[in-house]
């Protein structure tokens, strides 16, 4: 079974975290919320309280198949400030594992210099944070093992791209129909 970690920091954009978790779990992917804080409880940007599955410090030493970074403010900046997470992101990138970020969170990848020569997208007006990338206005960009998306309104196509990557195109197409998503 494939595993995907979705990292939560205080002030994250809720829809950008729950949508990938929900859709990945619907197709049998072991998606888990990971709190980078000291407790499993993490408050979203819109005062919705989430309970993570695991704390960052309790992550297994074996790598998952991919990681997801939800955006939102100040959630994105809180993720960026977590040195252990930044090290982990670099390790996943170096191991050619999927590193996925939505909304403001692609700025983390730009800050870590992981976007050189890659096509990437980010929340409108933040394109200058995609250091080294070829900015796009596409709802979702997949370039190698880097997947980026623009914001809350692109959470479903972003999550469906993750389903395609981790479960296959046919599964993603079936799920698209099941949830009555109109492209």
C-alpha positions as CSV (number, residue, x, y, z in Angstrom):
1,X,0.0,0.0,0.0
2,X,1.2,3.5,-0.9
3,X,1.6,6.1,1.9
4,X,1.4,9.8,1.6
5,X,2.0,12.3,4.5
6,X,0.1,15.6,4.6
7,X,1.8,18.1,6.9
8,X,-0.2,20.4,9.1
9,X,1.0,23.6,10.7
10,X,-1.1,26.1,12.7
11,X,-2.9,28.3,10.2
12,X,-3.0,25.9,7.3
13,X,-5.7,26.2,4.6
14,X,-8.2,23.5,5.6
15,X,-9.6,22.6,2.2
16,X,-6.1,22.1,0.8
17,X,-5.4,19.5,3.4
18,X,-8.7,17.6,3.8
19,X,-9.3,17.2,0.0
20,X,-6.1,15.3,-0.7
21,X,-6.6,13.2,2.4
22,X,-10.2,12.4,1.6
23,X,-9.7,11.5,-2.1
24,X,-6.5,9.5,-1.5
25,X,-8.2,7.5,1.3
26,X,-11.2,6.8,-1.0
27,X,-8.9,4.9,-3.3
28,X,-7.0,2.9,-0.6
29,X,-3.9,5.1,-0.3
30,X,-2.6,5.3,3.3
31,X,-2.8,9.1,3.6
32,X,-2.0,10.5,7.0
33,X,-2.1,14.0,8.6
34,X,1.2,14.8,10.3
35,X,1.3,17.6,12.9
36,X,4.6,19.6,13.0
37,X,3.6,20.9,16.4
38,X,3.8,19.4,19.8
39,X,0.2,18.0,19.8
40,X,-2.0,16.2,17.4
41,X,-4.5,19.1,17.4
42,X,-3.8,21.6,14.7
43,X,-5.9,24.8,14.2
44,X,-6.6,25.7,10.5
45,X,-6.7,29.2,9.1
46,X,-10.5,29.4,9.5
47,X,-10.6,28.1,13.1
48,X,-11.4,24.5,12.2
49,X,-9.6,22.1,14.6
50,X,-8.0,19.0,13.0
51,X,-6.6,16.0,14.8
52,X,-3.5,14.7,13.0
53,X,-2.7,11.0,12.8
54,X,0.9,11.3,13.9
55,X,3.4,13.9,15.2
56,X,6.4,14.8,13.1
57,X,8.8,13.5,15.7
58,X,7.1,10.1,15.5
59,X,7.4,9.6,11.7
60,X,8.9,6.2,10.7
61,X,12.4,6.3,9.3
62,X,11.2,4.7,6.1
63,X,10.0,7.2,3.5
64,X,6.5,7.4,2.3
65,X,5.7,7.6,-1.4
66,X,5.1,11.3,-1.2
67,X,4.4,14.3,0.9
68,X,1.9,17.1,0.6
69,X,2.2,20.7,1.9
70,X,-1.1,22.6,2.2
71,X,-0.9,26.3,1.9
72,X,-2.7,29.1,3.8
73,X,-1.2,31.7,6.0
74,X,0.4,31.6,8.4
75,X,0.5,27.8,7.9
76,X,2.9,28.0,4.9
77,X,5.3,30.1,6.9
78,X,5.0,27.8,9.9
79,X,5.9,24.8,7.7
80,X,8.9,26.7,6.2
81,X,10.1,27.6,9.8
82,X,10.2,23.9,10.8
83,X,13.9,22.9,10.1
84,X,13.2,19.2,10.4
85,X,10.4,19.4,7.8
86,X,12.7,21.4,5.4
87,X,15.4,18.7,5.8
88,X,12.8,16.0,5.1
89,X,11.5,17.8,2.0
90,X,15.0,18.0,0.7
91,X,15.5,14.2,1.4
92,X,12.3,13.3,-0.4
93,X,13.3,15.5,-3.4
94,X,16.8,13.9,-3.5
95,X,15.2,10.4,-3.3
96,X,12.9,11.3,-6.2
97,X,9.8,10.9,-4.1
98,X,6.8,13.1,-4.8
99,X,6.8,16.5,-3.2
100,X,3.5,18.2,-3.6
101,X,2.5,21.8,-2.6
102,X,-0.6,23.9,-3.1
103,X,-1.5,27.6,-2.8
104,X,1.3,29.5,-1.0
105,X,3.2,26.3,-0.1
106,X,5.2,26.1,-3.4
107,X,7.1,29.1,-2.0
108,X,8.7,26.5,0.4
109,X,10.0,24.6,-2.6
110,X,11.3,27.8,-4.2
111,X,13.0,28.8,-0.9
112,X,14.7,25.4,-0.8
113,X,15.8,25.8,-4.4
114,X,13.9,22.7,-5.6
115,X,12.2,24.3,-8.6
116,X,15.2,25.2,-10.9
117,X,14.1,24.6,-14.5
118,X,10.7,23.2,-13.4
119,X,7.2,24.4,-14.4
120,X,5.3,25.3,-11.2
121,X,2.3,27.2,-10.1
122,X,1.4,29.1,-6.9
123,X,-1.3,31.3,-5.4
124,X,-1.8,34.3,-7.8
125,X,0.6,37.2,-7.1
126,X,3.2,35.0,-5.4
127,X,5.0,33.9,-8.6
128,X,8.2,35.7,-7.6
129,X,8.5,33.1,-4.8
130,X,9.0,30.3,-7.3
131,X,12.7,30.8,-7.4
132,X,14.2,29.2,-10.5
133,X,10.9,27.9,-11.9
134,X,9.0,28.6,-15.0
135,X,5.8,30.0,-13.5
136,X,2.5,28.8,-14.9
137,X,-1.1,29.8,-14.3
138,X,-2.3,26.2,-14.7
139,X,-4.5,24.9,-11.9
140,X,-2.0,22.0,-11.4
141,X,1.5,21.5,-12.6
142,X,3.3,18.2,-12.6
143,X,7.0,18.4,-13.4
144,X,8.9,15.2,-12.5
145,X,8.2,14.5,-8.9
146,X,7.2,18.1,-8.1
147,X,3.4,18.7,-8.1
148,X,2.1,22.2,-7.5
149,X,-1.3,23.8,-7.4
150,X,-2.8,27.4,-7.1
151,X,-5.2,27.5,-4.2
152,X,-8.4,26.4,-2.4
153,X,-10.4,26.4,-5.7
154,X,-7.9,23.9,-7.2
155,X,-7.9,21.5,-4.3
156,X,-10.0,18.9,-6.1
157,X,-7.9,18.8,-9.4
158,X,-4.8,18.8,-7.2
159,X,-6.1,15.8,-5.2
160,X,-7.2,14.0,-8.3
161,X,-3.7,14.4,-9.8
162,X,-2.3,12.9,-6.6
163,X,-4.8,10.0,-7.0
164,X,-3.6,9.5,-10.6
165,X,0.0,9.5,-9.5
166,X,-0.4,7.1,-6.5
167,X,-3.2,4.9,-7.8
168,X,-3.2,5.2,-11.5
169,X,-5.1,7.1,-14.3
170,X,-8.1,4.7,-14.4
171,X,-8.7,4.9,-10.7
172,X,-8.5,8.7,-10.9
173,X,-11.0,8.8,-13.8
174,X,-13.4,6.5,-11.9
175,X,-13.1,8.7,-8.8
176,X,-13.7,11.8,-10.8
177,X,-17.0,10.3,-12.0
178,X,-17.9,9.0,-8.6
179,X,-17.6,12.4,-6.9
180,X,-19.4,14.1,-9.9
181,X,-16.5,16.4,-10.5
182,X,-16.8,18.4,-13.7
183,X,-13.5,19.4,-15.3
